[in-house]
Amino acid sequence: MTNLISDDHRVLIDGVRDYARGELLPLDRQWDKDESSCCARLAQLHEMGLMGLRVPEALGGLECPMPVYAHIIRELSYASPSVAVTIGVHSMVCEAVKMFAQPAVREALLRTLLAPDNLAAFAISEPDAGSDPGSAKTRAERAEGGWKLSGNKFWVTNGLTGRWFVVLARDRESSPRKDLNMFLLDARQDAIERRSIHGKMGIRGSETAEMRLDGAFVPADHLLGHPGDGLKIALSALDGGRIGIASQAIGIAQACVDLMVSYAKERRQFNRPIADFQAIQWMIADSQTELDASQLLIDRAALLKESGVRFTREASIAKLYASEAANRIAYRAVQIHGGTGFVNECRVEQLYRDARVTTIYEGTSEIQRLVIAREVLK
Ligand SMILES: Cc1cc2nc3c(=O)[nH]c(=O)nc-3n(C[C@H](O)[C@H](O)[C@H](O)COP(=O)(O)OP(=O)(O)OC[C@H]3O[C@@H](n4cnc5c(N)ncnc54)[C@H](O)[C@@H]3O)c2cc1C
């Protein structure tokens, strides 16, 4: 699949890989230990252009084609799954603005999202609306010059440091089938309270927050798409986001494979390296096979997205397969490390926990199967 990636993009991916492994990896271990936010590193990520990966060059972004973007998320995730999802969610919002913002404000908003201190977040889920975002209860009421939003959002990645929030809310004055709208909310106002959700199993350097909106104002031109387009926009953004989460999963999986291989060569039992045992070799072989299959599924979905073809089914297949494979691979990585892998001094212990969320967010595995089956049965 080398022809997917130009020489210039290869240089970019290699640069991200070196930076991530050299600088982010040790930090990520610390973020995991003390549950501190990787957003402390945002200024550097901005400097490297990583907050504008999918923004047009004309506006100052890197305008990476989707397959290149996916490889960059994979490299970031190898070293820090928390940084990968922070950038992934920000990029997903940039993409939604690029596709759905009103033409008069689109360029200005994209330029703003590229500037420092303008991290973006995606606030769809609510305490009672997870797999079924269409049941969102957050209200959007018309107000002088725009809208006022009230309600509770939950599980918001980038939710503490973020300034811009894509928010799904319901306009009760519209007919029931056309009442969900998507807004771009500026969180620099008093009508918003945010609280960190602590105690996560993995990706502990990634911010997760709950938000309470109490009449938060959104100007009329910050409505994305048309009234009633809210769910369509959410699902479209998630299609692209799922390629990002699949890439995050295989970054974790690649780190696991590398660690299991080096440990298997180094650890000796019965007077030989454990890599000599067929049981260990099979675990390595299965892991590499699943990793490569995942990458090919991601490349396929990313290429389709890049060429403007519908890719809902392929994105769900890539996300389902890669996230479940990453969990199997992380399990094997711990198994090959024996007792050593059970202790948090050993990185595979963290990777095992980090992998877990990839089958849950941006649609659980059950929801991916539902999407795939619906598309196949059409
Ligand atoms: C760390 C983290 C970060 C997140 N970041 C964000 C974010 O930035 N923005 C955002 O909006 N959300 C975010 N989420 C929320 C995430 O998308 C939801 O957790 C996910 O969609 C599942 O919803 P739920 O947790 O409410 O589970 P539920 O929807 O309650 O599901 C519970 C179980 O029921 C199953 N289930 C539900 N419906 C069906 C069905 N129809 N058929 C079969 N099984 C079904 C599910 O698969 C699951 O096993 C995040 C979540 C986590 C954990």
The ligand as a Tripos MOL2 file, in Angstrom:
@<TRIPOS>MOLECULE
LIG
   53    58     1     0     0
SMALL
NO_CHARGES

@<TRIPOS>ATOM
      1 C1        -13.5590    7.4710   27.2690 C.3       1 LIG1
      2 C2        -14.7860    7.8060   26.4880 C.ar      1 LIG1
      3 C3        -14.7750    8.9280   25.6710 C.ar      1 LIG1
      4 C4        -15.9220    9.2790   24.9440 C.ar      1 LIG1
      5 N1        -15.9080   10.4200   24.1730 N.ar      1 LIG1
      6 C5        -17.0700   10.8480   23.6040 C.ar      1 LIG1
      7 C6        -17.1280   12.1040   22.9270 C.ar      1 LIG1
      8 O1        -16.1210   12.8090   22.7650 O.2       1 LIG1
      9 N2        -18.3370   12.5400   22.4710 N.ar      1 LIG1
     10 C7        -19.4680   11.7980   22.6060 C.ar      1 LIG1
     11 O2        -20.5220   12.2520   22.1660 O.2       1 LIG1
     12 N3        -19.4380   10.5840   23.2360 N.ar      1 LIG1
     13 C8        -18.2780   10.1000   23.7170 C.ar      1 LIG1
     14 N4        -18.2400    8.8840   24.3700 N.ar      1 LIG1
     15 C9        -19.4690    8.1250   24.5220 C.3       1 LIG1
     16 C10       -19.4910    6.8410   23.7010 C.3       1 LIG1
     17 O3        -19.6590    7.1410   22.3470 O.3       1 LIG1
     18 C11       -20.5970    5.9600   24.2830 C.3       1 LIG1
     19 O4        -20.1190    5.4750   25.5210 O.3       1 LIG1
     20 C12       -20.9660    4.8050   23.3760 C.3       1 LIG1
     21 O5        -21.6110    5.2720   22.2140 O.3       1 LIG1
     22 C13       -21.8980    3.8180   24.0740 C.3       1 LIG1
     23 O6        -22.9410    4.4510   24.7260 O.3       1 LIG1
     24 P1        -23.2540    4.1150   26.2720 P.3       1 LIG1
     25 O7        -21.9810    4.1630   27.0110 O.co2     1 LIG1
     26 O8        -24.3650    4.9760   26.7020 O.co2     1 LIG1
     27 O9        -23.7170    2.6080   26.2470 O.3       1 LIG1
     28 P2        -25.1960    2.0980   25.9120 P.3       1 LIG1
     29 O10       -25.6760    2.7230   24.6500 O.co2     1 LIG1
     30 O11       -26.0430    2.2090   27.1190 O.co2     1 LIG1
     31 O12       -24.9210    0.5600   25.6050 O.3       1 LIG1
     32 C14       -24.7710   -0.4270   26.6340 C.3       1 LIG1
     33 C15       -24.6390   -1.7850   25.9550 C.3       1 LIG1
     34 O13       -25.8170   -2.0710   25.1820 O.3       1 LIG1
     35 C16       -25.4530   -2.3400   23.8480 C.3       1 LIG1
     36 N5        -26.4910   -1.8610   22.9290 N.ar      1 LIG1
     37 C17       -27.0890   -0.6340   22.9170 C.ar      1 LIG1
     38 N6        -27.9710   -0.5650   21.9150 N.ar      1 LIG1
     39 C18       -27.9050   -1.7460   21.2650 C.ar      1 LIG1
     40 C19       -28.5720   -2.2880   20.1110 C.ar      1 LIG1
     41 N7        -29.4500   -1.5930   19.4160 N.pl3     1 LIG1
     42 N8        -28.2720   -3.5420   19.7360 N.ar      1 LIG1
     43 C20       -27.3490   -4.2830   20.4350 C.ar      1 LIG1
     44 N9        -26.6930   -3.8250   21.5200 N.ar      1 LIG1
     45 C21       -26.9730   -2.5760   21.9100 C.ar      1 LIG1
     46 C22       -24.1270   -1.6220   23.6470 C.3       1 LIG1
     47 O14       -23.4060   -2.1500   22.5460 O.3       1 LIG1
     48 C23       -23.4680   -1.8460   24.9770 C.3       1 LIG1
     49 O15       -22.8960   -3.1320   24.9910 O.3       1 LIG1
     50 C24       -17.0820    8.4810   25.0420 C.ar      1 LIG1
     51 C25       -17.0710    7.3390   25.8550 C.ar      1 LIG1
     52 C26       -15.9400    6.9910   26.5660 C.ar      1 LIG1
     53 C27       -15.9690    5.7680   27.4320 C.3       1 LIG1
@<TRIPOS>BOND
     1     1     2 1
     2     2     3 ar
     3     2    52 ar
     4     3     4 ar
     5     4     5 ar
     6     4    50 ar
     7     5     6 ar
     8     6     7 ar
     9     6    13 1
    10     7     8 2
    11     7     9 ar
    12     9    10 ar
    13    10    11 2
    14    10    12 ar
    15    12    13 ar
    16    13    14 ar
    17    14    15 1
    18    14    50 ar
    19    15    16 1
    20    16    17 1
    21    16    18 1
    22    18    19 1
    23    18    20 1
    24    20    21 1
    25    20    22 1
    26    22    23 1
    27    23    24 1
    28    24    25 2
    29    24    26 1
    30    24    27 1
    31    27    28 1
    32    28    29 2
    33    28    30 1
    34    28    31 1
    35    31    32 1
    36    32    33 1
    37    33    34 1
    38    33    48 1
    39    34    35 1
    40    35    36 1
    41    35    46 1
    42    36    37 ar
    43    36    45 ar
    44    37    38 ar
    45    38    39 ar
    46    39    40 ar
    47    39    45 ar
    48    40    41 1
    49    40    42 ar
    50    42    43 ar
    51    43    44 ar
    52    44    45 ar
    53    46    47 1
    54    46    48 1
    55    48    49 1
    56    50    51 ar
    57    51    52 ar
    58    52    53 1
@<TRIPOS>SUBSTRUCTURE
     1 LIG1         1 GROUP 0 **** ****
